[in-house]
Amino acid sequence: MANMSLKKVKMDEQDPNLRNKNFLEVALGYTLEEAIEEANRCIECKHSPCKNGCPVNIQIPEFIHAIKNGDIEEAYSIVTDDNGLPAICGRVCPQENQCEGRCVRAIKGESVGIGRLERFVADWHMANAKDKKVEIKKKTEKVAIVGSGPASLSCAADLAKYGYDVTMFEALHELGGVLMYGIPEFRLPKDLVQKEINQVLNLGVKVEKNVIIGKSLDIEDLFEDGFKAVFIGSGAGLPRFMNVPGEDLNGVYSSNEFLTRVNLMKAYDFPNNHTPVRLGDIVAVIGGGNVAMDAARTAKRLGAKEVHVIYRRSMEELPARQEEIHHAIEEEIQFDLLRNPVEVLGEDTIVKGIRVIKMELGEPDESGRRRPVPIKGSEYIMDVDNVIIAIGQTPNPLLINTTKELKTNNRGCIMVNEETMETTMKNVYAGGDAVTGAATVILAMGAGKQAAKSIHNKLVFDSRK
């Protein structure tokens, strides 16, 4: 029976005053009954605009139809035909700007909860079904994957399904890239990430950890070792800084360092894990994106009494997902808007405060957002014990600097043919944040899939010469 409610079926969440003290997942997911009720809000319109909003082209009406029929395993099968990481994407994709943003039901009321339903079918499969062994006809050609984040996992999975001998080279001791070290446990549980990574490895993908391409090995070394193509999905792990006095004081973190210590090195479990993060009572997080929200909410959970998000534009311009902003406000994160730090103040090398100037919005800049303009004479000092800088990341130049053949743009991002994802170096492809700068998980996955198809087409063509 159709559900014509204008609102999504509510998903239970932890109470804000409890969850801001623990690292358990915030949103608790749908029951089977709730998922079917939400699925029945989909009217299965003929032109299916939601599909066009999905970077990996999931057959959205089809998987939702299967949920309506109570066939959750069929729904999972439909989703995973196009997306190998549905439990992850169901949690962290910005659906409001993609599939749900184009949902017909959103014209009057809320869109269908496509992300929530994707999460449900993935979680249901993990809890109730056994994975089937995939029979793949193996090829002899070897393909190297640099990195193991979402772009690399997506590319590796598709190439493995084509039958190629695929090896992922990861610089760290855990696979997953930003999925493991960047997104907090309370938004994306790491055991769940590991389960979906295992799905990729079960396709026969090999792994070499603690190998830095650009230092341990060069791209040329990979070709000498017999790899016929290389995909670069090394992400954007180099933090940007404000370039203001005092950034080198003890107590200033980049968001990359802070979240990596907490996530990958499990500082949230100190003293059981011996990687503490020193935080005082008052923490300032600089920036307004999803990473800033993650850092602020993490600092609160680690015991900070006050956490301030300092952003130079207004609430309307905050680039973070609305859901993350909403959760942050519920968890008592304070927003100091139209503010910009101009100096970090310290005493004996320790952070003691920041000098902040008030801003106002002027004419739009090249991004289309109104440009923040400092207000003369409005500076003031804010007492803080720590500063976390979350104003963006760029690709690490280490790999790029090992070869002159890989061209980059003025932001240090690898240049590619947008149709094939091939770089300026023959048989080397790239995708994800290494190409776009810091973006979303699902866009990275879409690029990985696109590159896998191009690599396959090229290797098939070469084999026929």
Rosetta blueprint (number, residue, H / E / L):
1 M L
2 A L
3 N L
4 M L
5 S L
6 L L
7 K L
8 K L
9 V L
10 K L
11 M L
12 D L
13 E E
14 Q L
15 D L
16 P H
17 N H
18 L H
19 R H
20 N L
21 K L
22 N L
23 F L
24 L L
25 E L
26 V L
27 A E
28 L L
29 G L
30 Y L
31 T L
32 L H
33 E H
34 E H
35 A H
36 I H
37 E H
38 E H
39 A H
40 N L
41 R L
42 C L
43 I L
44 E L
45 C L
46 K L
47 H L
48 S L
49 P H
50 C H
51 K H
52 N H
53 G L
54 C L
55 P L
56 V L
57 N L
58 I L
59 Q L
60 I H
61 P H
62 E H
63 F H
64 I H
65 H H
66 A H
67 I H
68 K H
69 N L
70 G L
71 D L
72 I H
73 E H
74 E H
75 A H
76 Y H
77 S H
78 I H
79 V H
80 T H
81 D L
82 D L
83 N L
84 G L
85 L L
86 P H
87 A H
88 I H
89 C H
90 G H
91 R H
92 V H
93 C L
94 P L
95 Q H
96 E H
97 N H
98 Q L
99 C L
100 E H
101 G H
102 R H
103 C L
104 V H
105 R H
106 A H
107 I H
108 K L
109 G L
110 E L
111 S L
112 V L
113 G L
114 I H
115 G H
116 R H
117 L H
118 E H
119 R H
120 F H
121 V H
122 A H
123 D H
124 W H
125 H H
126 M H
127 A H
128 N H
129 A L
130 K L
131 D L
132 K L
133 K L
134 V L
135 E L
136 I L
137 K L
138 K L
139 K L
140 T L
141 E L
142 K E
143 V E
144 A E
145 I E
146 V E
147 G L
148 S L
149 G L
150 P H
151 A H
152 S H
153 L H
154 S H
155 C H
156 A H
157 A H
158 D H
159 L H
160 A H
161 K H
162 Y H
163 G L
164 Y L
165 D E
166 V E
167 T E
168 M E
169 F E
170 E L
171 A L
172 L L
173 H L
174 E L
175 L L
176 G L
177 G L
178 V H
179 L H
180 M H
181 Y H
182 G L
183 I L
184 P L
185 E L
186 F L
187 R L
188 L L
189 P L
190 K H
191 D H
192 L H
193 V H
194 Q H
195 K H
196 E H
197 I H
198 N H
199 Q H
200 V H
201 L H
202 N L
203 L L
204 G L
205 V L
206 K E
207 V E
208 E E
209 K L
210 N L
211 V L
212 I L
213 I E
214 G L
215 K L
216 S L
217 L E
218 D L
219 I H
220 E H
221 D H
222 L H
223 F H
224 E H
225 D L
226 G L
227 F E
228 K E
229 A E
230 V E
231 F E
232 I E
233 G L
234 S L
235 G L
236 A L
237 G L
238 L E
239 P E
240 R L
241 F L
242 M L
243 N L
244 V L
245 P L
246 G L
247 E L
248 D L
249 L L
250 N E
251 G L
252 V E
253 Y E
254 S E
255 S H
256 N H
257 E H
258 F H
259 L H
260 T H
261 R H
262 V H
263 N H
264 L L
265 M L
266 K L
267 A H
268 Y H
269 D H
270 F L
271 P L
272 N L
273 N L
274 H L
275 T L
276 P L
277 V L
278 R L
279 L L
280 G L
281 D L
282 I E
283 V E
284 A E
285 V E
286 I E
287 G L
288 G L
289 G L
290 N H
291 V H
292 A H
293 M H
294 D H
295 A H
296 A H
297 R H
298 T H
299 A H
300 K H
301 R H
302 L L
303 G L
304 A L
305 K L
306 E E
307 V E
308 H E
309 V E
310 I E
311 Y E
312 R L
313 R L
314 S L
315 M H
316 E H
317 E H
318 L L
319 P L
320 A L
321 R L
322 Q H
323 E H
324 E H
325 I H
326 H H
327 H H
328 A H
329 I H
330 E H
331 E L
332 E L
333 I L
334 Q E
335 F E
336 D E
337 L E
338 L L
339 R E
340 N E
341 P E
342 V E
343 E E
344 V E
345 L E
346 G E
347 E E
348 D L
349 T L
350 I E
351 V E
352 K E
353 G E
354 I E
355 R E
356 V E
357 I E
358 K E
359 M E
360 E E
361 L E
362 G E
363 E E
364 P E
365 D L
366 E L
367 S L
368 G L
369 R L
370 R E
371 R E
372 P E
373 V E
374 P E
375 I L
376 K L
377 G L
378 S L
379 E L
380 Y E
381 I E
382 M E
383 D E
384 V L
385 D L
386 N E
387 V E
388 I E
389 I E
390 A L
391 I L
392 G L
393 Q E
394 T E
395 P L
396 N L
397 P H
398 L H
399 L H
400 I H
401 N L
402 T L
403 T L
404 K L
405 E L
406 L L
407 K L
408 T E
409 N L
410 N L
411 R L
412 G L
413 C L
414 I E
415 M L
416 V E
417 N L
418 E L
419 E L
420 T L
421 M L
422 E E
423 T E
424 T L
425 M L
426 K L
427 N L
428 V E
429 Y E
430 A E
431 G L
432 G L
433 D H
434 A H
435 V H
436 T H
437 G L
438 A L
439 A L
440 T L
441 V H
442 I H
443 L H
444 A H
445 M H
446 G H
447 A H
448 G H
449 K H
450 Q H
451 A H
452 A H
453 K H
454 S H
455 I H
456 H H
457 N H
458 K H
459 L H
460 V H
461 F H
462 D H
463 S H
464 R L
465 K L
